[in-house]
Amino acid sequence: MTDTIQADRKMLESLVCPVTHAPLAYDAERQELISRAAHLAFPIRGGIPIMLVDEARKLD
């Protein structure tokens, strides 16, 4: 199980915002990847990050 968590973290760390190519922050509570640069939150569904702008939630 620990290997899975470490692999997931490495995968999340390697992802960047598809709009700005800036790093993303992981919000474990909301299960989202946050792009502060683009003011978008990309959902994670079933453990899979959905990196489509049309699926992202706009941040205030």
Secondary structure, 3 states (H helix, E strand, C coil): CHHHHHHHHHHHHHCECCCCCCECEEECCCCEEEECCCCEEEEEECCEECCCHHHCEECC
